[in-house]
Amino acid sequence: MSTTTRNETRTGAFEDRLVEVLNAGAFALVISIGHRTGLFDAMATMSPSSSAEIAEEAAMHDRYVCEKTVARPCSRRCANTSCPSSPA
């Protein structure tokens, strides 16, 4: 019976890279959504603002701006990244 030895260093490196790839893919989708909805066009003319202010400028609901596009990947553009209008 043969025994396979796991290389923990290589396994960890693979797991880390896989997470990076998945995060990059999710980020690409978020960028696409922001572009297609005109959110980034609205943000381009604003100084750092709350998600509510960005939502008002983009004529979108604050919840979607905060949760789906602004709060996570673009948090440096938001003064307040909490989502008070989100359900718990």
N, C-alpha and C positions, 0 to 999 in steps of 0.2 A: 504494500500500500504506500503510495507516495504522499508526501506532506508538502503542501504549498506554504511558503513563508510570505506573509504580507510585508511589503515594504511600506511602513507607516509614513515615512517622509514623502514618498511618491504619491501615496493615496491621499494624504492631506493636501499636497500641491494640486492634485487633480480636482479634489473637492473645491478648493479655493478658486481655481480657474473656472470650474463649472458655474459657481455662484456668480463670478464676474460676468460671464457670458449671459446668464439669465438676467442679471440686473441691467446689463447694457441693452438687451432686447426689450425689456420693459421700459427703459428710458427712451428708446427709439419710438415706441408706441405713444408714450406721453408727449414727446415732441411733435409727433404727427397730429395728435388730437389738438394740441395747443395751436398748431399752425392752421389746421382745417377749420377750427372754430373762430379764428381771428383773435384768439386770446393774446398771442405774442405781439400782434400788431397794436393792440390796445396797451399792452405793457410797455411797448417801445417808447411811448410818449410820456410815460409816468415815472416819477421818482419812486423809490421803494415805498410800497403801500401795503395796507392790510388786504387780506383776500376779499373782504367786503367792498373795499374801494375799487379793487381791480374788477370784481364782478360787476359793479355798477358801470364802470367805464366800458366794459366789454359786453354789456347787456346780457349777462349770464347770471345764473343763480349762484350765490356765494358758496353753497355746499359743493357744487361741482368744481368751481374754481379751486377751492381749498383742497378738497380731497383728491381730485383726479389729476390736477395739473400743477398747481402752484405750490402747495405746502411742502411736498417732498422734494422734487428735483430742482425747484426754482426758489428755494427758501431764502437765498441771499437777496432776492428781489422783493421779498415781503417783510414788512416791519413786524408783523404779527402772524406767526405760522400756525397758531392754534385754530381749531375749527369749532367755534362755539355753537354754530347752527347744526352741527352733525349729531345724529342720534348716537346715544351711548352704546 
